[in-house]
Amino acid sequence: MARPRPGQLPTFDRRSALKVLLAGAGLAAVPGLAACGSGGSTGGASSNTVTFGSNGSDAKPKQAYQAVLDAFAKQSGGLTAKVNTQDHQAFQQNINSYLQGTPDDVFTWFAGYRMQFFANKKLLSPIDDVWDKIGANFPQAVKDLSKNPADGHYYFVPIYNYPWGVFYRKSLFQAKGYEVPKTFDDLINLAKKMQGDGLSPFVQGFGGGESWMLLGTFDYLNMRTNGYQFHMDLMHGKESWTDPKVKSAMDSWKRMLPYYQAGASSKKWEDASAALVNKTGGMMVIGMFVGQSFTNQSDYEDLDFFAFPEINSQYGTDAVEAPMDGFLLSKNPKNPDGAKKLLEYLGTAEAENTYLSIDASNLAVNEKADTSKYGTLQQKAVKFVADAKQLSQFGDRDSDPGFIQNVVEPAFAQFVQSPNNSDSLLTQIQSQKSQYFQS
């Protein structure tokens, strides 16, 4: 999920290209596409090879995907999967051009609106026949997120999901006598205490093109202030960004900003999370993937999280952000039969078990997957998701990707740097919304 660099007026060289592409103006020369395209066009020519485009460029996901593909090759009767791993940010940034060029047969992507958007653009192949074979493995909620409501076809095979929360170190809270906050006022009071103790209360990194990290905080603030349905309607272009309800959510965000980690605008989340690992930071609003930063097992076992606290008692903490990742089939795969065999395998409990045995920062969505080896954090996360009354997929997955990436994220990055400009930034977002949503 790559985003424009915050901390300055956004430069739209790549984003402008994406915006043009999303508007259907054809392909543009976007850096990094050659690598993606070549991976799909060369390997896919063989009937014994399926090409697999992956955004899992971090160490654990890369290792986990390779283990899954190796396991597939052993039981596939001669098929092998050739992985084409791209930088995680670049993959997301170039996805539209990638799909209109020569994409890999199967590739990693996301459920919800992000999948539906490309299905509606006719850039994906439906996989109803795959779901005929794997459907019994998944609950109805997962099936619903794997289908495009516009045409009723399945396009997505899931592998895991992961909730977002406020992550912290149990031993730090115990040593300092901190209590898990129940309300937003409690959260701000805790941040004040942490700052007084010389800590960075809110660990945050949204630099290096990662302003997408800011979406998680806004999503929770908006859902806690205005409820899940208002948030989803806002994401779908049905509500106004200048509505006083949105301004109220932004006002709460302003209360958090004095407690943000220094230099957040120049750090990637991986760099920022070091403060959580070494206990110089107190809390981090992030997904379970933060566990990838905890390379020492005892440190990982000390990691915990709590629900983003209540703001409006009418909505409490009912809504939980729990994005789901998985796989799609490109529009014209070079090896369609082999690609569908790979997707069928990816929809098995064996594939999920293999992946999660290496990358434990996620949760299985296959009902037949083995959860007996889940650690304390995973067990808590399972209950956290199961107890939620509503599940969101994350800001840029619940809305038009061009709108979020080109308009909302740059505005949020500017807001964090200059919070007093929030009203004008919301007006700016609203004025550009019509380019992406029909009124």
Stockholm file with secondary structure:
# STOCKHOLM 1.0

chainA/1-439         MARPRPGQLPTFDRRSALKVLLAGAGLAAVPGLAACGSGGSTGGASSNTVTFGSNGSDAKPKQAYQAVLDAFAKQSGGLTAKVNTQDHQAFQQNINSYLQGTPDDVFTWFAGYRMQFFANKKLLSPIDDVWDKIGANFPQAVKDLSKNPADGHYYFVPIYNYPWGVFYRKSLFQAKGYEVPKTFDDLINLAKKMQGDGLSPFVQGFGGGESWMLLGTFDYLNMRTNGYQFHMDLMHGKESWTDPKVKSAMDSWKRMLPYYQAGASSKKWEDASAALVNKTGGMMVIGMFVGQSFTNQSDYEDLDFFAFPEINSQYGTDAVEAPMDGFLLSKNPKNPDGAKKLLEYLGTAEAENTYLSIDASNLAVNEKADTSKYGTLQQKAVKFVADAKQLSQFGDRDSDPGFIQNVVEPAFAQFVQSPNNSDSLLTQIQSQKSQYFQS
#=GR chainA/1-439 SS CCCCCCSSSCCCHHHHHHHHHHTTCCCCCCTTHHHHHHHHHHHTTSTTEEEEEECCCSHHHHHHHHHHHHHHHHHTTSCEEEEEECCHHHHHHTHHHHHHSCCCSEEEEESTHHHHHHHHTTCBCCCHHHHHHHGGGSCHHHHHHTEETTTTEECEEEEEECCEEEEEEHHHHHHHTCCCCSBHHHHHHHHHHHHHTTCEEECCCCCTTCTTHHHHHHHHHHHHHHCHHHHHHHHTTCSCTTSHHHHHHHHHHHHHGGGBCTTGGGCCHHHHTHHHHTTSEEEEEEEGGGGGGCCSHHHHHTEEEECCCBSCTTTTTCEEECCEEEEEEBSSCSSHHHHHHHHHHHTSHHHHHHHHTTCCSSEECSTTSCCTTCCHHHHHHHHHHHHCSEEECCTTTSSCHHHIIIIIHHHHHHHHHCGGGHHHHHHHHHHHHTTTSCC
#=GC SS_cons         CCCCCCSSSCCCHHHHHHHHHHTTCCCCCCTTHHHHHHHHHHHTTSTTEEEEEECCCSHHHHHHHHHHHHHHHHHTTSCEEEEEECCHHHHHHTHHHHHHSCCCSEEEEESTHHHHHHHHTTCBCCCHHHHHHHGGGSCHHHHHHTEETTTTEECEEEEEECCEEEEEEHHHHHHHTCCCCSBHHHHHHHHHHHHHTTCEEECCCCCTTCTTHHHHHHHHHHHHHHCHHHHHHHHTTCSCTTSHHHHHHHHHHHHHGGGBCTTGGGCCHHHHTHHHHTTSEEEEEEEGGGGGGCCSHHHHHTEEEECCCBSCTTTTTCEEECCEEEEEEBSSCSSHHHHHHHHHHHTSHHHHHHHHTTCCSSEECSTTSCCTTCCHHHHHHHHHHHHCSEEECCTTTSSCHHHIIIIIHHHHHHHHHCGGGHHHHHHHHHHHHTTTSCC
//
